[in-house]
Amino acid sequence: MKLCAVVITYFPNVDETRENILRYIDDVEHVIVWENTPLAEREKHRIQLPEHQSKVSYMGADENTGIAYPLNKAIEWAGENGYTHVMTMDQDSSWHNFKIFRQEIENCSDDRVAMFTPTIYNNIDNRQLELVPPITSGAVHPISVFSSIGYFCEEYFIDAIDHEFYYRIILNSFTVRHIPSARLNHSLGYKQRRRFLMFSMVSSNYSAFRLYHMVRNNIWMYKKYRHETVLPKGFVKQLISEVIFKPAVKIVLVEDGKWAKLKAIFKGIRDGIKRA
């Protein structure tokens, strides 16, 4: 296996992101750092890795290009340069035992596996997360699979990209292999807590921009796959409850920027529904 990792950065905590990369850089053949931070701010948010200069490439466009486009460009580059696998990473995800994960992947001889995933823990409270479909961060894909089922959907831009790709994996009779012994800590949103008289409420505190894409893309995904068997039972109910209703309630009760965030949710519903 010749593995290329790609990490997408956007106004990263430089020290934390550097430390996260150092946790796996010795066990991959190359790292692509795709910089989504705007050009005017990019230099001071660059992740410097001078001791690993020969195995790090910096890429990026003149603007924030989301998640799907950078991943696709990195996968194309890796394929053209002789790599067999690609690992997709978030800037705030931290490996505990990447070496074990790599060994398990190398020991797998099943060529129908399109995605290897670790066990994910929440950075905030160290709680194990049951994530189905699996997330992008920490996932390893054989590069050959993209010629069979296509690349990440760039129209989605930043959200539900991993879910949509997972459904295509299943539809094309490939599989996902979870490796329980591999552990990755991952941050979900920016937690905000507010205490009321008898209870407290915790919110993920996503930006209005992120909320819009979450709502719109999940509606698009339902419309695309509603006649297939890949969507989990109760998808619509969960979409309404977990992506629309509960976030809206928490925005009203806990978060700042209420109007902008609620407006983003309604716009996401509108744009999701009106698409043919």
N, C-alpha and C positions, 0 to 999 in steps of 0.2 A: 504494500500500500504506500502510495506517495500522496501525502495529505497536505492540502492548502487550507488554512483557516482564513476567514474574512470577518472582521469586526467593523461595524458601522458606528462612527462617533458623531455626536451632535452636542456641542457645548459640554464635553465630558468633564468630570472630575479627573483631572490629569493624573494625579498620584494614584488614585484608586483604579483607574482604567489601566494604567501602566502595570500596576501590581497584578491585576486580573490577567493581563496578557502574559506576564512572566510565569504564571502558574501552568501554562501549557506550551509556551513557545519552544522549549527544549525537545518536545515530543511531537512536533510537526515539522514538515520540511520548509514551509513558507507561511508568512502571515501577510495578508493584505489589510491595511488600515484605510478604510474608505471614509473620507472626511466630509460630512454633511454640514459642518459649521460654516457659516458664510465666510467668504474670502477675507473680508476685512478683519475678522476675529480669528481666523483659522490658525495663524502662526502661534498665538499664545495658548491655543488649546490643542496643539499638536502633541501626540504621545511620542516622546523621545525614547528610543531604544538603541543607543549607540553601541552597546555591547553585542547586539544582534543585527547590526546594520546590513549584513549580507543576506539575511533571510527575511527582510521586511520591505514591502513596497507600499508607498502612499499613493492613493488614487482619490479622485473626486471631480466634481463638476464646479461650475461657477455658483451653484445654488444648492439648496437642499433638494435632493432627488428622491427622498423617501427611503424605502427599504428594498422593494422588489427590484428596481432598476440597478442599484449597486450590487445586489446579490447576483443578478443575471450577468452583469459585466465581469464580476469576479469569477464566476463559474466559467464563462467563455475564456477568460485569460488563463485560468488554471488548466482547462482542457487543451488549449493551444500550446501550453508549456509543459505538457507531459505528466500532469498530476492525475491521479486516479480517483481521488475523493476530495470533497470539500466539506469543511465544518463552518457553520454559520453561528456567529456569536454576537451577543449584545455587549455594549460597553460596560454595563454594570452587573454582568454575570461572572461568577467566580467559581472555578473548578476546585474540588477537594482532592480528586484522585484521577486526573485525566489519563495517566499512564494505564490504569486498569481498563478504562473505557476503550482506549486504542487497542490494547491487547485482545479484548473480547471481539472487537470488530475484525481484527486480522485473523482471528480463529474461526470466523464465520465463512462457510463455503456456499451459503445459499445465495444464488445470484438473483433471486426474486425480492431480496430485501432492498427497498429503496430509501430507507431512512432508519438510522440508529439513534436512539434517544436515551438520555440518562434519567435518573430520578431527580426531580426538581424540588428544591426547598425554598421557602420564602425568606428573603434577606432580612425582613423586618422581625419576624418572630420565630424563625428557624422551623417553621411548620412544613411538613411534606405536602406538596400540592398534587392533587389528582387532576392532571391536565389531559383531557381527551376532547378534541384532537390535541396532539403534542404541539409545543411551541417551536419556533425557529431556533432560539438560542440553545446552543449545545448539540444541535442535531448534526449528524454526519450523513452525507449522501454520496453514493457512487456517482461520479460525473456522467457515466454512461446512461443513467436513468433519465436524464433531462432530454436526451434525443428520443426517448421512447414516449414520455408523457408531457413534454413541454417544460418551459421554465416558469418561474414565479410570475404571477399576474401583476403586471406593472400598473394597470388601471386602478388597482386597489390602493396603491401608493404606500400606506403605512400600517394598515390594520387588517386582520383576518387573512393575511397572505399565507400564513402557515396552515390555517384551517382549509382554505380552498385547495392548496397544494396537496394536503393529506387526503381530501376526498378524491382527487384525481389519482393518487397512488392506489387507493382501494378500487376505484372504477377500472383501472387498468390491470388489475389482478396482481399488483405488487403487494408487499407487506411492509410493516413497520416492526422493528425489533427493539423492544425496551430492554435495557441492561440495568437491572435493579442495583447492582453493586456500584455503579458509577453515580457520583453525586455532584450536582451543580446547584449553587445558590443563585437565585434570580430575584430581581426587584420587580414588583408589579405595582406600577403607579407611584405616587408620592403620598403616603398615608397621612390623613388628617383626622384627628380625633376631637370630638366635642362632647362634654359631659352635660347631661340634663339632670333633672331632679333625682330620678331613680335608675338611670341607665346612661351609658355612653354609646356613641355611634362613631364608627370608623369608616372613612371614605377613602377611595383610591385617589381622588383629587386629580383626575385627568384634565388636560387642557381642553378648551372648546374645540380646537383643531382635531385633537385625537377623538373626542366624543363624536364629532360629525362622521369621521371615517368608520368608527366602530359601528354606528347605527346603519349608515348607508351600505357599507360593505356586507354586513350580515343579512340585510334585506336582499341585496343583490345575490348573495350566495344561496339564500333560500329559493329565489326565483330561478336560479340556474340549475339547482339540483333537486327541486321539489318532486320531480317525477322519477328520481333515481332512488336506490335503496341505501345510499351512503349516509344520509342525514340521520342523526340520532333521533329516537322517538321523543316527541315533545319539543322538537327544535323551535317551533313557533312560540310555544308557551315560554320557553326559556329566553328566547329573543325578547319577547315583550317584558318579561319579568326582570331578567338580569342585565339586559343591554339598554333598556329604555326606562322602565318604571322605577326600579330601585335606584339607579344612578340619579334620576330626576329628583326623587325624594331626598336623597343625601345631599344633592346640590342645594336644595331649598333649606335644609336643616343645618348643614355643616359647613359648606364650602363658600369661598369668596367668588366673585365674578359670576354671580348666579344668572343674571340675564343673558350674558354672552354664552354661557354653557347650555342653558335651556333652549336658547335660540338655535344653537348648533345641533341639538338633538332633534328638534322639529324640522330643521333643514335636512338633516340626514334621513328622516322618515320620508319627507317629500321627495328628495332626489332618489331614494331607494325605490319608492313605489312607482314613480313616473317612468322609470326606465323600462323600455319595451322588453 
